[in-house]
Amino acid sequence: YYEIEKMSDDVWSLVKFLTNSARRTWKKPDAGLWEFRNRTAHFTFSKVLSWVALDRGIKIANKLDKKMAADFWRPIAEEIRNEIFEKGWSTELQSFTQIFGSKDVDTSSLEFWRYGFLSKSDPHWISTVLRCEEALLHNGLAFRYTAPDDFGSPHNAFVLASLWLAQAFYSIDKKEKAFELLERVLSHTNHLGLLSEHIDIKTGELLGNFPQAYSHMAIINTANLLSRG
């Protein structure tokens, strides 16, 4: 626990540097959360993370009575948020999309609630969760996305994506589905209780990096969330 009110000048300088970095770069395309190798684009998740950086910078500035900094960053955070709703939201799909203007969804949008970009009662959030369920859940496991990537069309489920969906189900009070999905993932662990990053949805074979740390961290986070009742 860090007491913001007692933040040193050096730490505040770091906060300003990080917040201003997001301010300067948020309009640029990038490779996205999944680090596509051969293209850049305006990934909705990246824009939300830029908003998070500005939002947290503003909150810290307010705690420190740095009114000038907060007032400088606030309209930029609002601009980012407005652009996400304008270009990252699909009225047709009733969901946030992977890339501005696209028709593909991505499980990275299932983190928007956790970052505070959306409340769990927001209709945009609820409909995004339901759209991701419809588009990405196959044979009881979730793809991170289904749009073609550097290797063609994805054909394996992603453990982290499946657990993000379980957490999202919990947030919209679909707790039975959340438990079912967590149990489905756990059923694929090997004899040591370990998981890789991908699972073949037809054979159940563990594929990709093994063991994968973030798969296991997501199990812990999901179990902690679901254990709250």
Backbone bond lengths (Angstrom), bond angles and torsions (degrees), N, CA, C in turn:
res aa  C-N    CA-C-N  psi(-1)  N-CA   C-N-CA  omega(-1)  CA-C   N-CA-C  phi
1 Y - - - 1.466 - - 1.521 109.24 -
2 Y 1.323 114.62 130.68 1.469 119.25 -177.80 1.524 108.81 -117.56
3 E 1.313 117.37 126.10 1.459 121.23 179.65 1.527 108.83 -81.81
4 I 1.334 115.14 105.91 1.458 120.05 -175.82 1.519 111.21 -59.04
5 E 1.333 116.82 -37.37 1.457 120.62 -177.56 1.531 112.35 -60.64
6 K 1.357 116.91 -21.08 1.452 121.11 -179.17 1.529 111.83 -105.86
7 M 1.322 116.61 19.04 1.461 120.94 -177.85 1.529 110.45 -61.79
8 S 1.320 115.80 133.57 1.462 120.60 178.98 1.527 110.06 -73.91
9 D 1.312 116.15 163.29 1.464 121.37 178.45 1.525 111.02 -62.26
10 D 1.328 117.03 -35.37 1.464 120.41 -179.84 1.531 110.73 -65.37
11 V 1.332 116.85 -42.14 1.460 120.19 179.74 1.532 110.34 -68.80
12 W 1.322 117.02 -40.35 1.461 120.45 177.24 1.532 110.57 -62.04
13 S 1.322 116.99 -37.54 1.468 120.59 176.40 1.527 110.64 -61.91
14 L 1.331 116.11 -38.68 1.465 119.98 177.68 1.529 110.36 -66.63
15 V 1.329 116.76 -42.25 1.468 120.33 177.65 1.530 109.96 -58.71
16 K 1.318 116.95 -45.44 1.465 120.55 179.40 1.524 111.02 -62.47
17 F 1.324 116.71 -42.66 1.467 120.23 179.89 1.527 111.23 -60.91
18 L 1.335 116.88 -46.90 1.456 120.90 -178.07 1.528 111.46 -66.97
19 T 1.325 116.18 -42.89 1.460 119.94 -179.69 1.522 110.78 -65.45
20 N 1.315 116.56 -42.59 1.457 120.11 179.81 1.527 111.92 -70.23
21 S 1.319 116.97 -29.05 1.472 119.56 174.85 1.519 110.07 -62.59
22 A 1.332 116.68 -44.25 1.465 120.63 176.68 1.523 110.47 -64.00
23 R 1.321 116.84 -40.21 1.469 121.09 179.01 1.529 111.39 -59.49
24 R 1.330 116.64 -40.00 1.458 120.58 -175.77 1.529 112.98 -78.94
25 T 1.318 117.39 -28.03 1.470 119.28 -168.66 1.521 115.14 -110.58
26 W 1.337 119.30 -4.74 1.457 119.60 -169.80 1.517 113.68 -64.23
27 K 1.318 118.39 -23.51 1.464 120.76 -179.22 1.522 113.34 -82.16
28 K 1.324 117.01 -7.58 1.461 120.51 -177.19 1.527 111.17 -83.88
29 P 1.335 118.05 144.03 1.476 119.94 172.69 1.520 110.04 -70.36
30 D 1.326 117.17 158.41 1.459 121.34 179.22 1.529 109.53 -148.25
31 A 1.320 116.71 -173.85 1.464 121.64 -177.62 1.513 113.09 -90.21
32 G 1.323 117.62 -1.18 1.457 121.01 175.27 1.511 114.14 78.26
33 L 1.309 114.61 173.91 1.460 121.81 179.55 1.520 111.66 -57.42
34 W 1.330 116.70 -38.08 1.462 120.62 -173.80 1.530 112.77 -88.79
35 E 1.321 117.03 4.27 1.466 123.58 171.54 1.528 112.38 56.88
36 F 1.326 115.52 58.47 1.461 119.24 175.26 1.523 109.41 -60.32
37 R 1.317 115.47 141.49 1.463 119.64 -170.06 1.529 113.98 -90.40
38 N 1.310 116.79 -29.61 1.463 119.48 -169.41 1.525 114.09 -117.41
39 R 1.309 117.63 16.19 1.456 119.13 177.87 1.528 109.99 -160.53
40 T 1.313 113.85 157.82 1.454 120.88 170.59 1.526 107.47 -124.40
41 A 1.315 115.91 157.43 1.457 120.78 -178.13 1.527 108.74 -161.83
42 H 1.315 115.39 174.66 1.455 120.47 176.32 1.527 108.31 -92.08
43 F 1.324 114.99 84.32 1.457 121.18 -178.48 1.530 109.74 -74.59
44 T 1.317 115.45 131.70 1.458 120.10 -177.62 1.523 111.21 -60.51
45 F 1.331 117.03 -40.48 1.459 120.53 -179.91 1.527 111.05 -59.64
46 S 1.325 117.03 -41.01 1.465 120.47 179.86 1.518 110.98 -63.28
47 K 1.331 116.49 -38.94 1.467 119.75 178.93 1.533 110.33 -66.29
48 V 1.323 116.34 -39.59 1.467 119.25 178.17 1.526 110.31 -63.99
49 L 1.318 117.58 -40.32 1.464 119.52 177.90 1.528 111.69 -65.40
50 S 1.320 116.79 -33.13 1.470 119.33 174.52 1.524 109.82 -65.26
51 W 1.331 116.08 -41.90 1.470 119.36 175.93 1.524 110.71 -60.85
52 V 1.317 117.20 -41.58 1.468 121.31 179.08 1.530 110.11 -58.41
53 A 1.335 116.66 -44.07 1.465 119.88 -179.34 1.529 110.65 -60.32
54 L 1.339 116.99 -45.32 1.466 120.04 179.24 1.518 111.11 -67.15
55 D 1.326 116.51 -42.53 1.466 120.95 -178.87 1.523 111.17 -60.96
56 R 1.322 116.99 -44.57 1.467 119.66 -179.56 1.526 111.13 -70.58
57 G 1.327 116.33 -35.92 1.458 119.23 175.88 1.519 111.31 -60.84
58 I 1.333 116.23 -41.86 1.467 121.26 178.32 1.524 110.61 -63.31
59 K 1.322 116.69 -44.96 1.469 120.35 -179.80 1.528 111.16 -61.05
60 I 1.322 116.07 -42.99 1.471 119.60 179.50 1.532 109.87 -66.13
61 A 1.327 116.29 -42.80 1.469 119.92 179.16 1.529 111.09 -60.18
62 N 1.305 116.62 -41.22 1.468 120.16 178.48 1.525 111.44 -63.49
63 K 1.332 116.19 -40.30 1.466 120.01 178.59 1.531 111.51 -62.90
64 L 1.324 115.89 -32.20 1.464 120.95 -177.14 1.520 112.49 -94.82
65 D 1.342 116.25 5.33 1.469 120.89 -177.51 1.529 112.17 59.98
66 K 1.339 114.96 35.17 1.464 120.95 175.50 1.536 107.83 -94.37
67 K 1.314 116.21 70.28 1.455 122.04 -171.80 1.529 111.86 -61.84
68 M 1.308 117.61 -37.45 1.459 120.86 -177.73 1.530 110.69 -62.51
69 A 1.327 116.12 -43.90 1.465 120.19 179.64 1.522 110.81 -66.02
70 A 1.337 116.16 -45.51 1.467 119.99 -179.91 1.525 111.15 -60.67
71 D 1.337 116.51 -43.63 1.468 120.47 -179.70 1.527 111.43 -66.98
72 F 1.318 117.42 -30.58 1.469 121.99 179.21 1.521 110.87 -71.96
73 W 1.327 116.52 -40.94 1.472 120.33 -176.07 1.527 113.66 -82.54
74 R 1.324 118.22 -26.71 1.465 121.25 -171.58 1.539 112.85 -58.42
75 P 1.335 120.26 -48.13 1.468 118.59 -179.48 1.520 113.11 -65.53
76 I 1.326 117.19 -26.93 1.469 119.97 177.97 1.520 109.74 -71.17
77 A 1.332 116.54 -42.30 1.469 119.87 176.40 1.522 110.19 -60.56
78 E 1.319 116.44 -40.62 1.470 120.17 178.96 1.526 111.06 -66.08
79 E 1.324 116.89 -38.15 1.464 120.96 177.85 1.524 110.90 -63.19
80 I 1.332 116.42 -44.00 1.463 120.31 178.93 1.527 109.95 -61.78
81 R 1.319 116.07 -47.38 1.464 120.13 -178.70 1.527 111.05 -60.08
82 N 1.323 116.67 -44.75 1.460 120.08 179.71 1.522 111.52 -62.07
83 E 1.324 116.78 -39.72 1.465 119.57 -179.23 1.527 111.26 -68.97
84 I 1.316 117.06 -34.93 1.475 119.80 177.27 1.514 110.45 -62.09
85 F 1.334 116.91 -43.68 1.466 119.66 179.14 1.525 111.45 -70.33
86 E 1.323 116.69 -32.55 1.463 120.28 -178.68 1.527 112.13 -74.65
87 K 1.331 117.37 -41.64 1.457 121.00 -171.80 1.520 114.37 -112.35
88 G 1.338 117.37 -20.01 1.465 119.95 -177.42 1.510 113.58 -100.49
89 W 1.326 116.92 -6.27 1.458 121.77 179.23 1.525 109.51 -103.25
90 S 1.333 116.96 132.04 1.462 122.03 177.26 1.523 109.31 -106.28
91 T 1.325 115.64 115.58 1.464 120.03 176.40 1.528 109.72 -64.94
92 E 1.322 115.62 -36.06 1.465 119.92 179.90 1.522 111.49 -63.21
93 L 1.328 116.45 -46.40 1.467 121.04 -177.99 1.522 112.30 -84.02
94 Q 1.337 116.51 -18.45 1.462 121.30 -171.60 1.531 110.02 55.37
95 S 1.330 113.64 49.92 1.466 120.18 -176.81 1.520 109.35 -160.24
96 F 1.327 115.59 155.25 1.453 119.58 166.20 1.527 107.79 -74.18
97 T 1.316 115.64 148.42 1.455 120.67 -175.08 1.525 111.31 -108.40
98 Q 1.320 115.03 167.32 1.460 120.24 -179.07 1.529 111.30 -64.53
99 I 1.325 116.16 -43.53 1.463 123.59 -175.60 1.523 108.11 -130.10
100 F 1.308 117.48 146.67 1.460 120.82 176.92 1.528 109.98 -52.19
101 G 1.324 116.30 125.56 1.452 121.24 175.31 1.508 115.57 83.56
102 S 1.338 118.25 -1.11 1.464 120.33 -177.94 1.520 110.55 -88.08
103 K 1.333 116.12 175.58 1.460 122.75 176.82 1.528 111.03 -116.58
104 D 1.320 116.39 19.25 1.461 121.38 -178.92 1.521 110.06 -110.02
105 V 1.329 115.83 142.08 1.461 120.05 177.52 1.519 110.11 -102.20
106 D 1.320 115.37 165.35 1.461 121.69 -173.71 1.523 107.26 -147.84
107 T 1.324 116.76 137.04 1.463 118.91 -178.55 1.526 113.00 -66.75
108 S 1.316 117.93 -12.81 1.468 118.70 175.59 1.524 110.80 -60.35
109 S 1.339 117.57 -26.47 1.465 119.87 178.01 1.523 111.64 -67.70
110 L 1.329 117.61 -15.10 1.459 121.06 178.30 1.525 112.30 -76.12
111 E 1.307 116.91 -0.57 1.458 121.68 174.27 1.519 112.47 -96.55
112 F 1.326 117.89 -6.06 1.470 120.22 -174.38 1.526 112.03 -62.04
113 W 1.325 116.08 -35.84 1.465 119.94 177.77 1.528 110.64 -66.46
114 R 1.309 116.86 -43.82 1.460 120.43 -176.82 1.528 111.59 -64.36
115 Y 1.325 117.34 -30.27 1.461 121.19 179.69 1.530 112.61 -84.23
116 G 1.328 116.53 -4.54 1.453 119.34 178.94 1.513 113.98 84.00
117 F 1.329 117.69 9.30 1.461 119.98 177.97 1.525 110.74 -72.78
118 L 1.328 116.37 -32.59 1.460 122.70 177.01 1.522 108.70 -131.14
119 S 1.309 116.70 149.18 1.457 120.34 171.47 1.523 108.62 -86.20
120 K 1.320 117.01 157.69 1.464 119.75 -177.47 1.523 112.73 -70.68
121 S 1.331 117.53 -12.42 1.464 120.70 176.81 1.531 112.48 -96.85
122 D 1.320 117.05 -3.52 1.465 121.66 -179.02 1.534 109.24 -67.34
123 P 1.324 118.61 128.16 1.471 120.85 178.73 1.529 113.00 -56.98
124 H 1.341 116.96 -31.92 1.470 119.18 177.15 1.529 110.60 -62.85
125 W 1.333 115.79 -38.88 1.459 120.09 179.85 1.519 110.88 -68.30
126 I 1.311 116.59 -49.43 1.469 120.82 -176.71 1.518 110.86 -60.29
127 S 1.320 116.75 -45.13 1.463 118.78 -178.16 1.528 112.14 -70.96
128 T 1.336 117.29 -29.98 1.472 119.81 175.39 1.520 110.66 -65.68
129 V 1.325 117.11 -43.15 1.466 120.83 177.51 1.530 110.32 -59.58
130 L 1.306 116.90 -45.89 1.464 121.04 -177.95 1.521 111.04 -66.65
131 R 1.322 116.86 -36.96 1.467 119.55 178.07 1.524 110.98 -67.99
132 C 1.321 117.03 -39.96 1.467 120.18 177.27 1.529 110.57 -63.63
133 E 1.319 116.43 -39.28 1.464 119.53 176.09 1.522 110.31 -59.07
134 E 1.311 116.62 -46.87 1.461 121.48 -177.33 1.525 112.29 -65.77
135 A 1.337 116.57 -41.21 1.457 120.35 -172.80 1.522 114.32 -88.35
136 L 1.329 117.48 -29.23 1.463 120.09 -168.21 1.519 115.22 -114.99
137 L 1.318 118.20 -12.96 1.465 120.27 -178.41 1.523 109.74 -89.47
138 H 1.332 116.72 119.12 1.461 122.37 -178.31 1.526 109.44 -134.97
139 N 1.302 115.80 126.12 1.461 121.65 179.09 1.529 111.37 53.23
140 G 1.323 115.16 37.95 1.454 120.14 174.66 1.506 116.18 82.53
141 L 1.344 117.44 5.04 1.457 121.27 179.18 1.529 109.05 -134.84
142 A 1.324 116.79 156.27 1.461 120.39 -173.54 1.525 112.47 -107.16
143 F 1.323 115.04 138.80 1.455 122.33 167.33 1.527 107.82 -79.56
144 R 1.330 117.45 154.45 1.469 118.02 173.62 1.530 109.98 -76.53
145 Y 1.321 116.93 -29.68 1.460 124.39 174.04 1.525 106.56 -167.07
146 T 1.325 117.40 165.41 1.465 120.54 178.27 1.520 111.91 -119.57
147 A 1.327 117.92 -3.23 1.462 121.10 177.10 1.529 109.69 -67.44
148 P 1.321 118.58 147.06 1.469 120.77 178.23 1.524 111.71 -57.94
149 D 1.333 115.88 142.33 1.460 120.89 177.38 1.518 109.27 -124.14
150 D 1.320 117.21 -157.17 1.471 121.01 -177.47 1.522 112.91 -63.14
151 F 1.323 117.49 -18.80 1.464 121.47 -175.26 1.527 112.28 -114.04
152 G 1.318 117.10 12.40 1.457 120.21 -177.77 1.517 111.48 101.39
153 S 1.309 116.87 -157.92 1.462 121.12 179.99 1.521 110.20 -79.08
154 P 1.311 118.90 128.54 1.476 121.15 179.45 1.527 110.93 -60.35
155 H 1.330 116.05 143.70 1.470 119.43 178.96 1.526 112.11 -136.67
156 N 1.330 116.72 10.44 1.461 120.05 177.02 1.526 110.11 -125.17
157 A 1.328 115.57 145.67 1.462 120.38 175.79 1.525 109.41 -73.58
158 F 1.310 115.51 159.10 1.459 122.61 -178.00 1.521 107.87 -119.42
159 V 1.317 116.83 123.68 1.465 120.59 -173.93 1.524 111.61 -58.66
160 L 1.332 116.79 -47.14 1.456 120.30 -178.87 1.530 110.89 -60.11
161 A 1.318 117.15 -41.64 1.464 121.13 179.62 1.523 111.01 -63.09
162 S 1.313 116.55 -40.52 1.461 120.47 179.69 1.524 110.86 -62.25
163 L 1.321 116.70 -39.81 1.460 120.38 -178.52 1.527 111.94 -76.43
164 W 1.329 117.04 -32.27 1.467 119.03 172.51 1.529 110.18 -62.20
165 L 1.317 116.32 -39.00 1.462 119.49 178.48 1.525 110.45 -66.80
166 A 1.327 117.48 -39.13 1.467 120.53 176.66 1.529 110.52 -59.93
167 Q 1.318 117.05 -43.81 1.461 120.98 178.66 1.527 110.71 -64.35
168 A 1.333 116.23 -39.00 1.466 120.12 179.24 1.527 110.65 -66.11
169 F 1.338 117.02 -40.54 1.469 120.05 175.61 1.532 110.03 -56.52
170 Y 1.314 115.42 -44.65 1.466 119.84 -179.73 1.529 111.06 -59.70
171 S 1.328 116.06 -39.86 1.463 120.06 -175.78 1.524 112.39 -66.50
172 I 1.336 117.55 -27.66 1.471 119.92 179.66 1.530 110.74 -103.10
173 D 1.314 115.15 20.64 1.466 122.89 172.87 1.524 113.42 69.58
174 K 1.325 117.11 25.81 1.462 121.21 171.17 1.530 107.30 -100.70
175 K 1.339 114.63 66.48 1.458 120.40 -170.59 1.521 112.50 -70.86
176 E 1.313 117.03 -33.18 1.469 119.40 179.01 1.518 110.18 -63.30
177 K 1.332 116.43 -42.69 1.460 119.86 177.44 1.529 110.97 -64.87
178 A 1.322 116.76 -36.48 1.462 120.59 179.21 1.527 110.87 -62.17
179 F 1.319 116.42 -46.58 1.466 120.19 179.25 1.530 110.97 -65.27
180 E 1.309 116.87 -40.95 1.466 120.42 179.97 1.521 111.16 -60.27
181 L 1.324 116.02 -42.24 1.462 119.66 -178.36 1.523 111.28 -69.70
182 L 1.331 117.21 -41.05 1.462 119.56 176.04 1.521 110.51 -61.01
183 E 1.312 117.53 -44.93 1.469 120.88 179.80 1.525 111.47 -65.00
184 R 1.320 116.02 -34.12 1.466 120.27 177.76 1.522 110.50 -63.53
185 V 1.336 115.84 -43.61 1.464 119.56 177.83 1.523 110.48 -63.76
186 L 1.330 117.30 -45.98 1.468 120.77 -178.29 1.518 112.44 -62.66
187 S 1.316 116.71 -27.02 1.464 120.20 -179.71 1.525 112.18 -68.26
188 H 1.332 116.36 -13.63 1.467 119.96 -178.45 1.529 112.76 -99.52
189 T 1.321 118.48 2.49 1.466 119.25 177.29 1.525 109.99 -66.32
190 N 1.320 116.00 153.49 1.475 118.85 179.01 1.529 110.27 -82.47
191 H 1.329 116.92 -169.97 1.459 120.50 -174.12 1.525 112.75 -66.97
192 L 1.339 117.28 -13.38 1.460 121.31 176.86 1.521 111.44 -101.90
193 G 1.321 117.16 4.11 1.458 120.79 -179.29 1.512 113.75 77.90
194 L 1.334 117.00 21.58 1.454 121.36 -176.34 1.526 111.54 -103.54
195 L 1.342 115.07 156.15 1.459 122.34 -179.56 1.525 110.60 -130.93
196 S 1.319 114.40 155.09 1.464 120.85 171.58 1.521 107.93 -94.45
197 E 1.333 117.26 -159.44 1.471 119.23 177.61 1.521 112.06 -96.82
198 H 1.329 118.12 -30.22 1.458 122.34 -179.40 1.532 110.30 -116.78
199 I 1.335 115.43 156.89 1.456 121.97 173.34 1.526 108.32 -134.73
200 D 1.314 116.95 129.70 1.464 121.50 174.99 1.528 107.99 -68.80
201 I 1.323 117.96 119.76 1.465 120.16 -173.87 1.525 112.37 -72.16
202 K 1.343 117.78 -15.08 1.463 120.51 179.83 1.525 111.88 -91.78
203 T 1.322 115.98 -42.39 1.467 119.77 -174.48 1.532 113.29 -104.59
204 G 1.332 117.32 -18.71 1.464 120.27 -175.63 1.516 113.44 80.92
205 E 1.338 117.27 5.16 1.459 121.11 -178.15 1.530 110.33 -67.35
206 L 1.341 115.65 138.17 1.463 121.07 176.28 1.522 109.05 -80.11
207 L 1.326 116.36 128.28 1.460 121.52 -174.98 1.527 110.53 -129.10
208 G 1.323 115.41 161.15 1.462 119.92 177.03 1.512 112.42 83.36
209 N 1.324 115.97 -164.01 1.466 121.46 -177.19 1.527 110.70 -57.66
210 F 1.332 115.34 134.38 1.466 120.23 -175.48 1.532 109.94 -145.82
211 P 1.351 116.05 133.41 1.469 127.24 -13.78 1.515 110.17 -72.91
212 Q 1.330 116.19 154.74 1.458 120.73 -176.62 1.527 109.95 -107.29
213 A 1.327 116.04 119.84 1.469 120.77 -174.49 1.521 112.28 -60.55
214 Y 1.339 117.26 -45.17 1.461 116.32 -174.20 1.520 112.71 -71.63
215 S 1.327 118.29 -20.16 1.467 119.75 172.54 1.522 110.03 -64.47
216 H 1.326 116.27 -43.40 1.457 120.55 -178.18 1.532 111.97 -74.42
217 M 1.319 116.64 -35.89 1.467 119.08 175.76 1.523 110.20 -63.29
218 A 1.331 116.48 -38.04 1.466 119.86 179.68 1.527 111.09 -67.46
219 I 1.324 117.21 -33.92 1.469 120.10 174.96 1.529 109.90 -61.75
220 I 1.324 116.19 -46.37 1.465 120.67 179.97 1.527 110.65 -61.26
221 N 1.337 116.44 -47.35 1.468 120.49 -179.11 1.526 111.62 -62.95
222 T 1.335 115.63 -41.22 1.465 119.41 -179.58 1.523 110.71 -67.76
223 A 1.319 117.19 -44.16 1.458 120.77 178.56 1.523 111.52 -61.30
224 N 1.336 116.73 -41.27 1.455 120.65 177.32 1.526 111.72 -61.39
225 L 1.325 115.95 -42.36 1.462 120.01 -179.94 1.526 111.11 -65.83
226 L 1.320 115.77 -47.13 1.466 119.53 -177.07 1.519 112.34 -69.30
227 S 1.316 117.70 -25.18 1.466 121.29 -178.58 1.536 112.02 -72.25
228 R 1.329 116.80 -9.41 1.460 119.70 179.99 1.532 112.17 -74.43
229 G 1.321 115.44 -7.54 1.453 118.90 175.02 1.498 114.28 91.07
